[in-house]
């Protein structure tokens, strides 16, 4: 008798239309991702209305591709997971509407998933033996969270950004430097060629006891520096600005994460989200982790981006803990991690 749980998951929180099929929350049978980056690149960022239309155009095809690649049919699905929030309202509605229809037609359980929890759960796919508790840093274009995972669905949100998210700051600085969207990977690449100590940009730690973040002041400092250089008619060395800016961001992220892990006597740190793919961040966190005797874990680059596999993993762990959604499930654009 097969007691394994097969999950169909849908992710449409921003500009990726994604569907995946998983077994038992950790084994990925398929993970189809249709990115809209080329569509939004000409606008310098995501246009919500355009993203929603593209999701509507793509969603049925992506779902079928996920089923075909996994070599399963709708009849093989035990559970349907979908991103409830946070994210763009119109984009989220496309995914939730599709998930509700499938769950109703199949008479299968429906699970609304917190997108941030999904990013964390990407690590359960990558690291098959990982289990809570652990300290967690979630860094993406829209979110910067410092949390402690007590259990698979029980998180303490301890720190968050008070203004710009880390990834948002990367994109805004990249735009100022004349780099295309998305800017984060380009700054990371340039940073390898530049001098991270060339410019002393501010590190914002707030007060001594705070685990919150603030990157708006750093972003402004970079803009002011560039404007001053232009006014003086001096050469702008883009790679040095990129490297110095990135260093200012990752030092704060790493310092606060290590500090929380030490406070909680946690020897395991998990990173998640798009910025967790940043090589500078990974290298500095690993270096500091080794110095403190801590294990540093993060997903592969594909699983750092928005994808349905991570949503399927989160849906599975919510389901086995007894949580399900009803057909009144609605989008929550500012859904909090808890």
N, C-alpha and C positions, 0 to 999 in steps of 0.2 A: 504494500500500500504506500502511495507517494504522499507524504505529508508536507512536502515543500510548498512554499508560497510564491506564486508568480505574480509580480506586480507590473502593471502598465503605468508609466508615469509621464506627465506632461508638464513642460516648463515654458511659460511665455511672459515672464515678468518684465522684460525689457526689449532687446532687439535680437534675441535668438529664439527661433522656434525649434523646440526640441522634444523628442519623445524617446522613451527607453523602456526596455523590458529587463527585469531583474528577477533573480531567484534568491529568496531568503535575505534580501537587503544588502548582500555583498557581492553576489556573482552577476556581472553584467552580461546579458545575452545580446543586447543591442543598445546603442546610444547615438541616435541620429540628431545632428545639430545643423540647422540651417541659419547661418549668420547673415545679418543685414548690414554689416560694417561698410561694404562698398556703397550701399544705398545712402547711408547717413554721413559718409565721409565728406561729401560735397557740402554738407551743412555745418560741418565742424562739431557735430554731436548728434545725439538721438532726437529725432522729431517724433513725439508721441503718436500723433495722428497717422503718420506714415508707418510707424512700427505696427500699429494695430491693423492697418489694412494688409500689410505684408503677412502678419500672422494668419489672418482670415484666408488669404490666398494659399498659404503653405500647409496649414495644420492637418488637413485630411491626408495629404500626400505623405507628410512626415510620419504620421501615425501608422499608415500602411507600410511604409519603408521599415519602421521599427519592428513591426510584427513579422514582416518577411525576412529580415536579417536574423531575427531571433528564432525563425522557423517555428512560430507558434501562430495560433488563430485566436480570435476573441474568446472562443470557448475554453481556451487554456488559461485565461486570465482569472486570478482569484481576487485581485484587489486593484483599485484605481487610485493613484495618487496625483495630486495637482498642486501647483503653487497657488496659495491664497494671497500672499503678500509677503513682504513689501514689494512695491513695484509700480509700474504705470497702470492706471485704472483700465484703460481700454485694452491694453495688451493682456492684462490678467484675466479680463472678462472672456477673451477668446478661449484661453486654456480651460477656465472653469466651466464654461458652457459646453465645451467638447467633453470634458471629463464627466460632467453630470449626465449628459446624454448617453455616454457609453455605460456608466454605472447603472443607470435606469434600465437600459435595454438588456443588459446582462444580469440584472438583479444581483450586483456584486457590491461590496462595501466601498465607500468613497472616503478618501482621506484628504482634507485640506492641509497643506504643508507650509510652514514658515520657511521662506527662501533662505534666511540666514542659517536656520537649523540644517537645511539642505547642504549648504556649503560646508558646514562642520562634518556632516555625515559622508561627504566625499572621501574623507579619510578612512572610514570603515570599509570602503570599497578598495582603496589603495593598500591599506594595512589590515590584512584579514584578522590579525590577532589583537587589534586595538580595542580597548574597552575603557569606559570611564572608571575613575575620575581623572581629569586632566585640566590644565590651563589652556585657554584657547584665545587666539588672536584672529579675528575676522577682518580682513582688509580688502575693500573693493572700490569700485567707482562711486557707489552711493552710500557705503557704510564703513565705519571703523569701530569695531567693538572689541572689548576685552572682557572675557567671560570665564566662568569656571563651570565645567560640566560635572555635575554630581552623578548624573545617570544619562541614559540615552535620550531621554526627553525632558530632563530637568536641568535647567541652566540658570546660573546666577549671572545677570548682566552687571558687571562691576565698573566698567569704564566705557565711554563712547566719545565720539567727536562732538564738540560744542558748535562747530560750524562746518567747514568743508571736510568731506571724507578724504582719506589719503589719495585714493585713485582720482577723485575729482580735482585735487590740487595738482596731481601729475598732468592731467589733461589740460588744465588751464595754463600751467607753466609751459607745457609743450606748444600750445597754440601761440603763446607770446614769443616763443623761440622760432616760430615759423614751421613747426613740425605738424604733420598731418594727424588726423584722428584715427584710432585711439593713440594718445600720446605716451602713455605709461611705458609700453614696451620699447618705444623709440628712445625715451630718456634712459631707460635701463641699458640699452645697447650703447648709447653715446657715453654713458658713465664709465664704461670700461676703457674708453680712450682718454677720458679727462682726468683732471686732478681733483679729488674730492675735498682737498684742503685749500684749494685756490681762493675760495671766497668764504668768509666766515658768516654764513647765514644763521639766523637765530634758531635755537632749539627751545621750543615752548613746552615747559613741564607743568605750568600752572602752579598750584600750591603743593607743598611737600606730600600731602596725604592723598592727592587726587590721582586717580587712574584714568581720568578723562584726557582727551586729546584736543588740540586746536592747531589747524594748519592754515587758517586764513591769514594770519599775520606773516607767516613764512612766505606764502604766495605773494603777498603785497611787497615784502622785502625784496623778492626776486624781481618783481616788476619795477620797483624803484631803482634797483641796481642797474637794470637794463636801460631804463630811461636816462639815468645819470651818465652812463657810458656813451649813449647816443649824443647827449648834449655836449659832452667833452670831445666828441669826434674820435673817440678811441675805438679800437677793434673789439668787437664782441666775440669772445671765444666760447662758442655754444657748448662744446663738449665739457669745458670747465664749469660753466654755469649748471649744466645738467648734472654733472657728478657732485658738485657742492650742494645743490638742492636735494638730490636723492639722499646724500649722506645725512643731511639735516633731518629728513623724514625718518629714515630707517633707524637712526640712533635713538630717537624718541620711542618709536614703536618697540624696539628691542629692549631698551632700558626698562620701560614700564611693564612689559610682559615678563621679563626675568624677575623683576621686583615682586610682581604678584605671585609668581610661581614659588619664590623663596618664602613669601609671607604665608602661603598656603601649604608649605612643605611638599610641594608637588615636583616630582622629578620628570614630568612628561609635559611637553608643550606641543600643541597642535596648531598649525596655521591653516587658514582657509580663505577663499575669495580670490578674485582676479589678481590682486597685488601680491598674493602669496606666491605667484609665479616669478616675481621679481628676483633676479639672481643676486643682486646686492643685498636684499633683505634676507634671503635664504642663507647666504654665506656668513653674514654678520650674526644671525641668530644661531647658526650651527657653531660658530666660533665661541660665542658667549655661552652657549649651552654646554659645550665641552668643558669650558673653564669651570662651570658650576656643577658638572656631573649630571646634566639633564639631557633627556632624549628629545630630539627635535624631529617632528613629523609634519609632512605636508603632502598634498596629492600631486599627481602628475599635472603637467600644464593644462592638458585637456580638461581635467576634472576641476581645475581652478576656475575656469570660465563657467558661465551659466550653462547648465546642462540638465537633462531630465534624469540621468542616472542618480545624481545626488538627491533629487526629489523622491525618486523611488526608494532609495535607502531610508530616507527620513520617514516616508509613508509606512514602510515595513515596521520600523521600530515603534512608531506611534501605534500601529495596529496591534502588535503583540503586547503592548502595554494597556490595551483596552480602549483606545481612542478611535472614534469614527466620526464622520460628518454626516449631516442630513442634506436633503435636496434644497434647503434654504441657504446653503453655503454661499457666502458672498465674498467679494474681494475686499481686502483691507490694505489700502496702499501704504499705510504707515505701521503695519503690523510689527509689534515689538517681540524681541526674543525673550522667552521665559521658560 
